[in-house]
Amino acid sequence: KILPPPQRSVLVRAGQWSEADTLSELGVYGVFLRRGDQVLLNAEAGHLVRTKRADSNEGGVAAGFAVLDSPRLV
């Protein structure tokens, strides 16, 4: 299990905000398409950042345990 250090964040859900120690997860999606041995497409197709409270063992956005996030590149 990867144990990243938590960071202090502001979470906004349904117009209400709260501050908490959080963990973020970056998912990178790809697409691979082939016909027989011929590779037609092999590319990155998007990303998703999910942030949840550091004390939560769950991680689903739809279940209400995490929020969708936007990366800030520095």
C-alpha positions as CSV (number, residue, x, y, z in Angstrom):
1,K,0.0,0.0,0.0
2,I,1.3,3.4,-0.9
3,L,1.2,5.9,2.0
4,P,1.5,9.4,0.7
5,P,1.6,12.3,3.1
6,P,-1.8,14.0,3.6
7,Q,-2.3,17.7,2.6
8,R,-4.7,20.3,3.9
9,S,-7.4,21.0,1.4
10,V,-10.8,22.7,1.0
11,L,-13.5,20.4,-0.2
12,V,-16.7,21.8,-1.8
13,R,-19.8,19.7,-2.2
14,A,-23.3,21.0,-2.9
15,G,-22.2,24.6,-2.3
16,Q,-20.8,23.8,1.2
17,W,-17.1,23.8,2.0
18,S,-15.1,22.1,4.6
19,E,-11.3,21.9,5.4
20,A,-9.7,18.5,6.0
21,D,-6.5,16.5,5.6
22,T,-6.8,14.8,2.2
23,L,-5.2,12.4,-0.2
24,S,-5.4,12.8,-4.0
25,E,-5.2,10.1,-6.7
26,L,-4.4,10.7,-10.3
27,G,-5.8,8.2,-12.8
28,V,-4.5,8.3,-16.4
29,Y,-6.6,6.6,-19.0
30,G,-5.4,5.2,-22.4
31,V,-6.9,3.6,-25.5
32,F,-5.4,0.7,-27.4
33,L,-6.9,-0.5,-30.6
34,R,-5.5,-3.2,-32.9
35,R,-6.5,-5.3,-35.8
36,G,-4.7,-8.6,-35.7
37,D,-1.0,-7.7,-35.2
38,Q,-1.4,-4.2,-36.5
39,V,-1.7,-1.5,-33.8
40,L,-4.2,1.1,-35.0
41,L,-4.1,3.4,-31.9
42,N,-2.1,3.5,-28.7
43,A,-2.5,6.8,-26.9
44,E,-3.3,8.6,-23.7
45,A,-7.0,9.5,-23.6
46,G,-7.6,11.5,-20.5
47,H,-7.2,11.9,-16.8
48,L,-9.2,12.2,-13.6
49,V,-8.0,13.5,-10.2
50,R,-10.0,12.3,-7.1
51,T,-9.5,13.7,-3.6
52,K,-10.8,12.2,-0.4
53,R,-10.4,12.7,3.3
54,A,-7.2,11.1,4.6
55,D,-9.2,9.2,7.3
56,S,-11.6,7.6,4.8
57,N,-11.0,4.0,3.6
58,E,-13.6,4.5,0.8
59,G,-12.9,6.4,-2.4
60,G,-16.0,6.6,-4.6
61,V,-17.0,10.0,-5.9
62,A,-20.6,8.8,-6.7
63,A,-20.9,7.3,-3.2
64,G,-20.0,10.6,-1.6
65,F,-16.6,9.7,-0.2
66,A,-14.4,11.7,-2.6
67,V,-14.6,14.7,-4.8
68,L,-13.5,15.3,-8.4
69,D,-10.5,17.6,-8.5
70,S,-8.3,19.6,-10.9
71,P,-4.6,19.3,-10.9
72,R,-2.5,22.4,-10.3
73,L,0.8,22.0,-12.1
74,V,3.7,23.9,-10.6
